[in-house]
Amino acid sequence: MSTASQGNQYINGSHRVGSGPATERINPATGAVDSVIDYAGPRDVEAAVAAAAAAFTTWSRLTPGARSDFLLAFATELASRAGQLAALETAQTGKSRRMSTEFDVPGTIDNVNFFAGAARNLQGAAAGDYAGNSTSMIRREAIGVIGSIAPWNYPLQMAAWKILPAIAAGNTIVLKPSELTPATSLVFAEAATAAGIPDGVINIVTGSGREVGEALVRHPRVAMSSFTGSTAVGRRIMEMAAETGKRVHLELGGKAPLVVFADADVEAAAHGAVAGSTINAGQDCTAATRAYVHSSLFGKFTARVAELMDQMVVGDPTDPDTDMGSLISFAHRDKVASMVQRARDSGASVLAGGLAPELPGAFYRPTLITGAAQDSEIVQDEVFGPVLVALPFETEDEAIALANDTPYGLAASAWTSNVNLAMRAAARIQAGCVWINEHIPIVSEMPHGGYKASGFGKDMSSYSFEEYTNVKHVLISHDTDVHKAWQDTVFKQR
């Protein structure tokens, strides 16, 4: 995997070598070292924040139409680099080239195009006379420098989700990608510069969360912290952000239920469960992880899921016939395998997978588990691998209670041919997104974000502007004499 020859930091429109330590990067699908990445140090974070703060002065004052034009040019530039981006995304994550080519890169470009349009519709509101003989209005204004931390599972798309609503609203940004997967974020920033987006609007600093991420969150000139990752780290970021009173946006872990009611199309549900649990090798916060299936369908559903999982091609992510590539690292593969083993040891059954194939990379077979207890680790905790646990239920109320019985609430799906049941399930399941007879599709026009321990705030859609703007009330008095009585309650004018 090639990386930036001039350094793995991108600050004020150009690459630079980080002042922190350098580390070897392992290709997770081969186990071989494919690059050396330089990390940022404190002075690089300082330089990136300073560049973003300087750029904010002019970028925030552009008209929405001007920012929109820049973003449209940006989308065109990214499209010209689609092949490069797909190859890098596969090399750094181990995901299948098909996934990178058909999902990650097109989704990112679509997101840029969406926010190019949304930038022109970032409106406040004009209201009537609330205070008497005056006009109140609402302005939406950019916050300032945004410090964002993105995860390793979708490096390119997560960079877009963090950067685009922020800059479309007039903010500037310093993004820290995962130290495991910085390559496509750097190309993303290069493309922005090539498209004419001014220097300093988008800055990338690479390094560990403890060193670089914490410095970014704690920086007094960073007005807001946005983070996608684990719930434990999200809580830590809230604590650090409180030191300077900055705004926080968190998209955290998930444990998505897939509820199959008695009248569901079992074949469709089984296919949806396999696709939903193995997307990105299960390294997806919205992946289907818990299948609650009506007891009348349980045997047929689990048999079909096991059959479909066994048919999946796991291996070389560059092979067009590969369905699922590797996990992000050997350490993470071992963590997934240990959770499955503990489930076995506690009495659960593994109907499919449950092993690492004899391949050189960090691969793990799609896995189906039954017979686990609702309060067990494998049901309650985030595995973040291609593992689905299936449990039976008898009644609608039981299914909803089981679906809601985890700390998380990011996504869920319900499978039924009864529209009334579908609407009840959608209303009762505690999650930021509920799919009906489907699991996993996302679109730029719709918001993405969670309930409970899955965080708060929205990515994508116009709702994401709520995170990246301040709302200001402006009152214009029409007649100062009318307001003299109000002023006299404060002090008697003489």
N, C-alpha and C positions, 0 to 999 in steps of 0.2 A: 504493500500500500504506500503510495507516494504521499508525502506531506509537504507543507510549505517549506521551500528551500531556504527562505530567509527568516525562519522562526515560526513558532506556533502561537504567537500572540498577534492580534490584529488590532492596532490602536491608532486612531486618528487617520485612518485611510491607508495604512501600510503595515506590513509584517515587521515584527521585531523578535529577536531571540529573548526569551524570558530570563530573568535574573535568578530564578530558582533552580533547583536541581533538574537534571534530565533523567528520563527513565525509558526503558525498553518497552515497546508495545507488542503484545502477543496477538497474532491472528487466531481467534478462538476456533476457527474451523480447521486449522492445520497444526496448531501448537507451536508454530515457528515465530521467531522474532521478525517483524516486518518493518519496523521503524523505530526511531528514537525520538521522543517528544520532550521538548524543553518546557518546563513549568514556569509560571509567573512567580514573582516575588512581590513583597509589599510595594516596592517602587513602581512595578508594572501596574498593579491595581490602582495606585495613586494616579499614574499617568492616564490610565483609561478613564477614570472618573473625571479627571480634569478635562480631558478631551470631550467627554460627553457633556459636561457642564458648559463648556465654551460653545459647543455646537447647539445646545438648547436655546441659547439666546436668539439665534436666527431661525432655526428649524421650527420652533414653536410659534413664530410670528408669520410663517408662510400661510397663505390661504389654504383651505382644505383642497381646493382644486389643484394647487401647485403640488402638494404632497401626493395627491392622487396620480398626477402625471409621472412623478418619480417612481411610484409603485408599479404603474403599468409598464414603464421601461424596465423595471427590475424583473417583472414576470417574464418579459421577453428574453432578458439576459439569462435568467435561470433556465428557461426552456432550451437555450442554445448549449447549456452545459448538462443537460439531462443525463446523457450517457456517463459522463465523468462522475456525477453525483451518485448515480445508481451503483456504479462499480465501487466507489469509496464506501458507500453505506453498507454494502455487502461485506467488503473486506474488513471493516472495523467492527461489525456486529456479528457476523456469521449468519445473518438471515439470508434466505434464498434470493437470488437475483430476480426471480419473478416478483417477489414481494417488493423489492426495492424499485423495480422498473414500473410495476403496474399499480402500486399503492403509495409508497413513500414519496417518490419524486412528483408524480402528477398531483397528489394531494397537497403537497407543498406549493406548487405553482398555482393551483386553484385557490389556495388560501391567500396568496399574494394578490391575485386578481380580485378576490372578494373584498379585501381590505382597501384595495384601490377604489372600489366603489363606495364602500362604507365610509371612507374618509370624507367623502363629500356630503354625507348625511349625518354628520356629528352635530346634532342640534341641541340647543337649549330650549327655552320656551318663553313666549311672551304671555303675560297674564294680565288680568284686569286690575281694578282698583281695590286693593285690600286694606290699605291704611287711610283711605279717604283722599280724593283729589290727587292721586298719584298713579304711577304705573310701576308694577313689579315685573321684573324679567329674570330669567335664569340664564347664566352663562356656563358653558362647560369649558374648562381650561385644563391644559396639560399640567401634570404634576411636577415634572423635572427629570432628573436622572433616575432611571429604573435599573436596579441590580437584579438580574435574573439568573437562576441556577437550573439547568436542564439535565434530564436523566440520559442514560445510555441506551434505553430500549428503542427509542425512535429519535435519534440525534438530529436528523434534518427536520422532521416535522415539529419536534418540540422546540427547536430553535425558531421556526416560523411562528408557532403558537405564542411564544414569548415575545418575539420582536415585533411582529406586524401590528397587533392592536396598539402596542405602546407607541410606535413611531407614527402610525396613522393618526393618532390623537394628538401628536405634536411633541411627544416626549423623546428623549434620547436614551440609549441603553448600553449597559455593560453586561454581557452574557458570559457566564462560566458554563461551558459544556462539561459533561463528564470527562474526567481525565482518561477514560477508556476509549472515548469516541469523539475526538475534537475535529476530525478531518472535514466533515461536510459543513460544520458550522463555519470553519475558516473559508471554505469556498463560497458559502452563502454570503459572507461579509465581502469577499472579493467581488462577487457579482453585483452587490449593492453599489460598490464604488464604481465599477465599470458602467453601471446604469446611470451614474450621475448623482446618486445620493451623497450629500455633502460629507466630508471627512468628519469623524467624531460622532455621527449619528448612531452608528452601529460599531461597537467595540467588542472584541473577544479576548478573554483571558483564560488560559488553560492551567489547570492544576488541581490539587486535591481540595475536597470540601473543607477540611480542617484548616488548611493554610489560606487558600485563595477565597473559598466560599465564605468563610467567617469574616475575613477582612472586608469583603464586599457588603455583607449584611450589616456589619457594624459601622461602615463608613458614614460619617455625619453628613456628607453631601449627597448620599443616595437617599432619595425621597421615598422609595418603595422597594420592597423585596418580593420577588415572585419565585416560587419554588415548586418543582414537580419531583416527587420521590417518595421515600418511605414516611410513614406517619411519625415514627420516632424522631427522624431528622426534622420533620416539619415542626414538631413541638419545640425542638431546640432552636429553630429559626425564629419562632414566635418570641421565645425568651430573649434572644439577642436583639431582635428588632425593637423590643420594648425599651431597650437601653436608650435609644434615640427617638422613640415614639413614632417610628415610621409605619406606614401602611404595609400590610402583608396579604399576599394572595397565595393560597396553597392548594395544589392538586396532589392528593396523597394516595395511600394504598387502596386496594379494592379486594373484594371477595365475592364476585358477582354470582348471584343465583340464576339458574335457568329452571323455570317451573313448567312442568309438562302436565297439563290437566287431562282428565279422562277422555275428553273428546278431541284431543289434539291429533294431528297427522304425525304418526310416530316416525315415519321415514324422514319427513322434513325436519322434525325435532332432532333426530339422531344426527343428520347431516349438519344441522345448525350447531349442535353441541360439539361435534368434532372440529368444525371450522372455528367456532368460538373459543374452544379451549386450547387449540394448538396454534392460533395465529401468533406469528412472531415467536414461535417456540413457547407459547404460553406466557411470555414476558410482556404482559400487557395488563394494566390496572383494571381494564374492563373485561378481560378474558372470562369466559364461563368457567367457573371453578367448582360450583356446587349444583348438581342436577337433582331437583326434587321432582319425583315422577310418581304419578298416581299408581297405586299398587296394582291396578288392573293392567297397566302397560309396562310395569317395571322390568319384567323378564325380557319382553320383546325389545324394549328400548336399550337395555344394557347389552344384550347380545349383538344388536346392530351396531352400537357405538364401538364395541370391542372389535367387531369385524372391520369396520371402517378404519379404526386406528391401526390395526395390523396391516392394512393395505397401504398406509402412507409411506412414501419414499423419503427416508431421512438420510442425508449425506451431503456431498459436495454442494455448497450453495450456488456455485457458478453453473452447475448442470441444470439445463432448463426442465428436466424431468423431476428435479427434487421438489418435494412438497414442503419440507421443513429442514432448515439448516441447524446450526449449532446454537447452544446457549452462549451467553456473553463471555464466560470464562470457566476454567476448570473448577475454580473455587465455588462458583455459583452452581455449576452442575453437581458438585459433591453435596452442596447444601440441599438441593432438590432431592437427590438420591437418598440422603439421610432422613429426610422427612417421610419419604415413601417407605423406607425401611422401618421407621418407628411405627408407622401405621400398620405395617405387616405384623410387627412384634406385638402390637396391641390387639391383634385378632382380625383386622380387616383383610379382605381378599383383593388380590390384584388380578383383574380379568384381562387386561391388556398392558403391554409395556412393562414398566417397573424395572428397567435395566438400561445400561449404557451400551450401545452397540460397539463392536470392535472396529472403531474408526479412530484416526489420529486426533481429532478435535474434541471439543467439549459437547458432545452429542448426548441426547437422552431420548428414549423412545416415548411417543405419546402413551399416556398411562390412564387407565380407568380403574378406580377403586370402589368397592362396595363393602358394606358391613361395618363401616366406621360409625362411631357414636357422634351425635350432634355436638357434644362438648369436647370432642377430641381435637388435637392440634391440627390434623390434616383438614378438618372442616372449618375451624375457626381462624387459623392463621394464614397469612398470605404466603403461598409457595413460590409464585412467580416462575412457574415452569409449566410444561405441557401435561398437567395433572388435573383430572376431573374426578370428583367424588360423587357418586350417585346414592341417593337415599329415597325410600318410598314414603308416601303420605296417603291419608285416607280422605280428608275433607279439605275444602277450600280454606277454612280458617286455619287449619293445621299447616297447610302449605305456606300461607302468608306469614304465619308466626315463625316458621322455620327459615323462610327467606330473609326475614328481618333480624334473625337471631345471630348477628355478628356485630362488631363495632363499626363495620364499614358500610358505606352507602353510595358507591360511585355509579354502578350500573346494574341492570338486571334484565331478564327477558321472561315473557310469559307466552305459552303456546296453547292455543285453544281456537276452536271454530265458532265459539259463542261470543258475539260482540259485547254483550252485557258483562259476561265474565271477564273479558279482556279489559274493559273499562274499569271494572272493580279492582282487578289486580293492579292495573297501572296507578290507580289512586292510592291503594293501600301499601304497595311496596315502597320502602323508604330508600330511594335512590335518585340520583340526579338525572338519570336517563333510564327509561324502561322501554325496551323494544317488544313489539308484539309479533310473534311468529317469525322472528329474526333475532340474530345476536351479533353485534359488533359494528354495523355500518355507522359512519359518521359523515357529516357534511358541514361545509364551512359556514352555512347559514344558520346552523343550530348550535346552541351552547353546550359546552362540556364542562362538568364540574360535579362535586359530590356533596353528600350529606354526612353528618356525624364525623367519624374519624377519617373520612376520605377528604376532608378539607372544606374550603369555602372559596367562593369566587368562580368566575367562568372563563374558560378559554373559548376561542372562536366566536363567531356571530357578533352582532352588534351589542349583545349583552356584555361582552368583554370590555367595552368602553367604560362600563361602570367601575371597573377596577383601575383604569388608567387615566381618569379625569377627576378633577375637583369640580364641585357644583357650587356656583356663587350666585347669591341673590343680590340683584341690583334694584334699588328703589329710586325712582325719579319723582320728585315733588313737582306738582303743577302750580301750586299757589302757596307761597310761604306764609301768607296770612292765615290760611286754614290750619296750618301746623303750629301756629304760635301757641294755641291752647295746650297742645301736647308738650311743647317745649317748656311752658310755664309750670308743668308738673315737676320738672327737674329743677328749674330755678326761675324766679320771677324776673322777667326782663324789665329793665328800667331805661 
